[in-house]
């Protein structure tokens, strides 16, 4: 998923095509050193940076969606004509939402226990 997006972004911004394997290898070399850190509290600056980048991405998406003038774009008309609920696949959305919540909880609880310092 991530290498596919990186290939698309690279092609879009630079016009050059980089293979997914190259991005995957680069990601492995970037992430392996983080596995060597045993004390999770040392990752606090990286966690803050990640939170800031997530906030920037959210703010960018919202500002583009709310303040950009689309004019009479056919895409806007198509989106406005979509039904609010797709009765055939709504259960897939609910299942995905539960799956995401479950995945988040399995990450958060061990992290909180790892950085807990008894007083």
C-alpha positions in Angstrom: 0.0 0.0 0.0 2.6 2.6 1.0 5.1 1.8 -1.8 2.2 2.1 -4.3 1.4 5.5 -3.0 5.0 6.6 -3.0 5.3 5.5 -6.7 2.3 7.5 -7.6 3.5 10.6 -5.7 7.0 10.3 -7.3 5.5 9.9 -10.8 3.1 12.9 -10.2 5.7 15.3 -8.7 8.8 14.4 -10.7 7.6 12.6 -13.8 10.0 9.7 -13.0 9.0 6.2 -12.3 10.7 4.4 -9.3 9.9 0.7 -8.7 7.9 -0.3 -5.7 10.7 -2.7 -4.7 13.1 0.3 -4.4 10.7 2.1 -2.1 10.1 -1.0 -0.1 13.8 -1.6 0.4 14.2 2.1 1.4 11.4 1.7 3.9 13.0 -1.4 5.4 16.3 0.4 5.9 14.5 3.4 7.4 12.4 1.4 9.8 14.9 -1.3 11.0 16.9 1.0 13.3 13.7 2.0 15.1 13.2 -1.7 16.1 16.6 -1.5 18.0 15.2 1.1 20.4 14.0 -0.7 23.6 12.9 2.3 25.6 9.7 3.6 23.9 10.1 7.0 25.6 13.0 7.7 23.4 10.6 7.8 20.4 8.7 10.8 21.8 10.2 13.3 19.3 9.3 11.1 16.4 5.8 10.6 17.8 5.4 14.4 18.0 6.6 14.8 14.5 4.2 12.1 13.3 1.3 13.8 15.1 2.2 17.2 13.5 2.4 15.7 10.0 -1.0 14.0 10.6 -2.5 17.3 11.7 -1.0 19.1 8.7 -2.4 16.5 6.3 -5.9 16.7 7.9 -5.8 20.5 7.8 -4.7 20.5 4.2 -7.5 18.1 3.2 -10.1 20.1 5.0 -8.9 23.5 3.7 -8.9 22.2 0.1 -12.3 20.6 0.6 -13.9 23.7 2.2 -12.2 26.7 0.6 -11.3 25.7 -3.0 -13.5 27.0 -5.7 -14.6 24.1 -7.8 -16.9 26.1 -10.1 -19.1 23.9 -12.2 -17.0 20.8 -12.1 -18.7 17.6 -13.1 -16.9 15.8 -10.3 -18.7 17.9 -7.7 -22.0 17.2 -9.4 -21.3 13.4 -9.3 -20.3 13.5 -5.7 -23.4 15.5 -4.7 -25.6 12.9 -6.4 -24.2 9.9 -4.5 -26.7 8.3 -2.1 -25.8 8.9 1.6 -25.7 5.2 2.4 -25.0 2.4 0.1 -27.3 -0.3 1.3 -25.4 -3.1 -0.4 -22.0 -2.4 1.3 -22.7 -0.5 4.5 -21.8 -3.6 6.6 -18.3 -3.5 5.0 -17.8 0.1 6.3 -19.0 -0.9 9.8 -16.7 -3.9 9.8 -13.7 -1.8 8.7 -14.4 0.8 11.4 -14.5 -1.9 14.1 -11.3 -3.5 12.7 -9.5 -0.1 12.8 -10.6 0.5 16.4 -9.4 -3.0 17.4 -6.1 -2.5 15.7 -5.6 0.9 17.4 -6.4 -0.5 20.9 -3.9 -3.3 20.5 -1.2 -0.7 19.8 -2.2 1.9 22.4 -2.5 -0.3 25.5 1.0 -1.9 25.3 2.5 1.5 24.6 0.9 3.1 27.6 2.1 0.2 29.8 5.6 0.5 28.4 5.9 4.2 29.3 4.1 4.0 32.6 6.5 4.9 35.5 5.2 4.1 39.0 5.6 6.8 41.5 
